[in-house]
Amino acid sequence: MKLNEDSVEHEALEILRGIGYETLFGPEITPDGLYPMRELYSDVVWRSKD
């Protein structure tokens, strides 16, 4: 396996999924994305999905 940023990121995401975390695609959770997790790009803390 070639070791670069992409391969490390994918492996880390697989590990996190394996221990029960949900991963999300970055562009979809931006303020103007399909499933925004914050109101502004400057917001540091995400609001609850519930």
C-alpha positions, 0 to 999 in steps of 0.5 A, a space after each residue: 500500500 502506498 503511504 500518502 495523505 489519502 491512504 492514511 485518511 481512508 484507513 483512519 475513517 475505516 478504523 473509526 467506522 469499525 468502532 462505531 463512529 459515523 463518517 460524513 462527506 465534508 462538502 455535504 455538511 458545510 453551511 450550504 451543503 445538503 446536510 449542514 451541521 453548522 450555520 456559518 463557516 466560522 462556527 466552531 461547535 456543531 449543533 446536534 443532528 437531533 
